[in-house]
Amino acid sequence: MLQLTASPAASALSALASEEHRGHGHDSLNAYAIGAGAFVALLLLLWITTRLNRDR
């Protein structure tokens, strides 16, 4: 029979993925600030798009 073996890289990634993480990311990142910044950026892009497409 054919025996399937994992490569060393795959086994290393599997071991890394199975480790427990102590934190939930960087403490300096604020989810609300990132969301608000993305929302403002999208509103700015929407405003620019509507200003450039006045003829349509």
C-alpha positions as CSV (number, residue, x, y, z in Angstrom):
1,M,0.0,0.0,0.0
2,L,1.0,3.6,-0.5
3,Q,1.9,5.3,2.8
4,L,1.2,9.1,2.9
5,T,3.6,11.1,5.0
6,A,3.5,14.8,5.7
7,S,6.4,17.0,4.8
8,P,8.4,18.6,7.6
9,A,7.0,22.0,6.7
10,A,3.4,20.7,7.0
11,S,4.0,19.1,10.3
12,A,5.6,22.3,11.6
13,L,2.6,24.3,10.5
14,S,0.3,21.8,12.1
15,A,2.2,22.0,15.4
16,L,2.1,25.8,15.2
17,A,-1.6,25.9,14.5
18,S,-2.4,23.6,17.4
19,E,-0.6,25.7,20.0
20,E,-2.8,27.8,22.3
21,H,-2.5,31.5,21.9
22,R,-2.3,33.6,25.0
23,G,-3.7,36.8,23.5
24,H,-6.1,38.0,20.9
25,G,-3.7,40.1,18.8
26,H,-1.9,43.3,19.6
27,D,-3.0,45.2,22.6
28,S,-2.5,48.5,20.8
29,L,-5.1,47.7,18.1
30,N,-8.6,49.0,18.9
31,A,-11.3,47.2,16.8
32,Y,-13.6,50.2,17.0
33,A,-11.0,52.7,15.8
34,I,-10.1,50.4,12.9
35,G,-13.7,50.0,12.0
36,A,-14.4,53.7,12.2
37,G,-11.3,54.5,10.1
38,A,-12.4,52.0,7.4
39,F,-15.9,53.5,7.4
40,V,-14.5,57.0,7.0
41,A,-12.2,55.9,4.2
42,L,-15.1,54.2,2.4
43,L,-17.3,57.3,2.8
44,L,-14.4,59.4,1.4
45,L,-14.0,57.1,-1.6
46,L,-17.8,57.2,-2.2
47,W,-17.8,61.0,-2.1
48,I,-14.8,61.2,-4.5
49,T,-16.6,58.7,-6.9
50,T,-19.8,60.7,-6.9
51,R,-18.0,64.0,-7.5
52,L,-16.1,62.6,-10.5
53,N,-19.2,61.0,-12.1
54,R,-21.5,64.0,-12.3
55,D,-22.2,63.4,-16.0
56,R,-23.8,60.0,-15.5
